[in-house]
Amino acid sequence: MKVKTDTPQYGNWISIEFIEKVFILLLIFGTVGTLLWIFLPGWIPLKILITSIAIFFLVSTIYFYYSRRLFSENGGNIQNKVLNKLIEKIDWEERGNALDIGCGSGALTIKLAKKFEEANFTGIDYWTGAWGYKKSQCEENALIEKVDKRTKFLKASASKLPFEDKTFDLVVSNLTFHEVKDSKNKLAALTEAIRVLKKEGRFVFQDLFLIRAYYGTPDELITAVKNMGVKEVHFIDTSKSTFIPKSLKLPFMLGTIGIICGVK
Ligand SMILES: C[S@@+](CC[C@H](N)C(=O)[O-])C[C@H]1O[C@@H](n2cnc3c(N)ncnc32)[C@H](O)[C@@H]1O
C-alpha cells in the first residue's frame, strides 16, 4: 500500500464537517433574522426568536471550534490524554489477540500495538462518515507507525460483532458505546463486547458512563456488567481528571466520562 503522507492522521473528535454544519445554521438564522429586522415591520417576538437561535449557533460554533483546538495535538492534546487514561488501566499479559471497538482513525488500536509488541490487534468501526474517519485511514496510519503486520481493521457494528464467543484476550473501546444507534439499549453493545472476550480476558471501556439515561448509576452499571458473566469489574470516574479543562466538562463532552474495567 502507498501512503500519501508520512505523518499519521488521527483526526479530531470534533470534526471540521460538524463545525461547518453548525456554522451553516448560524448563517441561515443570522441572514433570516437580519432580513426580518430590516424589511418586516412588527413581528417582534418572531424576530427575537430567530435572533436568539442565531446567537445560539454563533456561541456553539465558537465553542466547538475552541474545543476542537483543545482536543488537538497542537492545542491541549486532550484527545491523547483521554486515550492514555484508558491505556493506564490495562492490566494485561501483553500478548494474544486484542479488539478495539469503534476504532475511528485507529488512534487507540495503533497506540496499543506500539505498546504491546507481542500482541495482534483488530479494530472494528461502522465508519458512518460522521467523523470523517475511514478504514483506509486506519490502515495507512498503521503502516506509517510500522504496526501494520499486527493490526487489521474491519467494518462491523459494535451491536453485532462478527466474531465467535471468547475470541479475544483483551477488549477495549473508547467513546463509542453511546454512539451505537442500531440497538436501543446501550448495554447491548457492552454485552456483545463481553461475549467475544475469553474467560480470564481483560476489558477496559471508556465512555459517557455517567449518563444515567444510558447506563443507570455507576453501581447499577457494575451490577449489569457482572451479570454479563464477568468475575471482576471496577468503575473509575475519569471525568474528574485534572487535565480536562472546565469548558470540556459539559455532559455531552467529557463531563460524564468514566471507565469500566475488569476480568471475565
Ligand atoms: C468519538 S468517536 C471515537 C473513535 C475512537 N474510539 C477514538 O477514541 O478515537 C466514536 C466512534 O464510534 C464509531 N461508531 C458509531 N457507531 C458505531 C457502531 N454501531 N459500531 C461501531 N462503531 C461505531 C464511529 O464511527 C466513531 O469512529
The ligand as an ORCA input file, in Angstrom:
! r2SCAN-3c Opt
* xyz 0 1
  C     -15.991      9.613     19.276
  S     -15.516      8.504     18.028
  C     -14.242      7.631     18.905
  C     -13.286      6.926     17.986
  C     -12.097      6.209     18.671
  N     -12.561      5.185     19.583
  C     -11.205      7.182     19.366
  O     -11.144      7.150     20.594
  O     -10.549      7.996     18.679
  C     -16.831      7.322     18.007
  C     -16.619      6.202     17.012
  O     -17.690      5.272     17.146
  C     -17.957      4.750     15.857
  N     -19.293      4.115     15.845
  C     -20.504      4.687     15.931
  N     -21.474      3.748     15.893
  C     -20.839      2.550     15.779
  C     -21.291      1.195     15.688
  N     -22.590      0.883     15.700
  N     -20.364      0.226     15.595
  C     -19.040      0.505     15.576
  N     -18.560      1.774     15.657
  C     -19.442      2.774     15.755
  C     -17.862      5.975     14.964
  O     -17.734      5.638     13.590
  C     -16.619      6.654     15.552
  O     -15.452      6.197     14.922
*
